[in-house]
């Protein structure tokens, strides 16, 4: 399973960082960056992003069905 962040859509709002209970996301140079080693792939960051910049790799669903 893999979570993707589209750098062309990400505006660094930080909303994804706020909702991640594993603290797997951070903002670096104005863009969201995922630390996959900390991520539990629950997908909470996906609907939190106001720019739809975060998604599961096509064809994959997360633990919450996003």
FENDA-V275668 format. One record per backbone hydrogen bond with DSSP energy under -0.5 kcal/mol. CO is the residue of the C=O (numbers start at 1). NH is the residue of the N-H. If there is no record, write none. Layout:
CO,NH ; CO,NH
This chain:
2,57 ; 4,6 ; 4,55 ; 5,7 ; 6,9 ; 6,10 ; 14,18 ; 15,19 ; 16,20 ; 17,20 ; 19,21 ; 20,23 ; 24,35 ; 26,28 ; 26,33 ; 28,31 ; 31,28 ; 33,26 ; 34,36 ; 35,38 ; 35,39 ; 41,63 ; 42,64 ; 43,46 ; 43,47 ; 44,48 ; 45,49 ; 46,49 ; 48,50 ; 49,52 ; 53,6 ; 55,4 ; 57,60 ; 62,65
